[in-house]
Amino acid sequence: MAIEQRLMTIEDYEAFLETHEGVFELINGEVVEKVVTQKHAKIAGIIIGELYAYLKQHPELKGHMGPEARFSPPDDDYNDRLPDVSVHLTDQPPVAKGAVEGMPDLAVEVKSPTDTNKLMRDKANYYLENGCHMVWLVYPDKAMVEIYHKDADIEILFADDVIHGGDVLPDFELKVETILV
């Protein structure tokens, strides 16, 4: 649900953020409030914990990971996205103010009750079209995860399956059942 009824640029959005409390993202010029449930947060937290443990064991993969980091492609004045979980592999220090320029290497979205399947898949496509290498869409109520890679078939995984990190996170494995709460 859009908060503002007018088309906003990132500059407008930055001003909006200074005067509003909450978690928002800018999607195609519309400010959208992110509504997170406890179940949603728990799933994201489990994924973050697993990714943290993996990255700690692989210090050669330098970068940053965590929840709700802002990402904005350099040539797009109407989008400032906040994946539920992201991994951004880089030697650069973490961005302390504003959005990371570009997209994360891995973006994870956990479906909230207010999200549609179309919105989820539109987010995955947006991330990939703007430089993200892999996207995980988690559908808790269906006990299902969709894995997206640029120019590859979508992988559909269920509770007994394993999420693999592919080229982004070599040797990373996470059983889907681990994130089902």
Buried (B, 14 or more C-beta within 10 A) or exposed (E): EEEBEEEBBBEBBBEBBEEEEEEBBBBEBBBBEBEBEEBBEBBBBBBBEBBEEBBEEBEEBEBBBBBBBBBBBEEBBBBBBBBBBBBBBBEEEEBEEEBBEBBBBBBBBBBBEEBEEEBBBEBBBBBBEBBBBBBBBBBBEEBBBBBBBEEEEEBEBEEEBEBBBBEBBEEBEBBBEBBBE
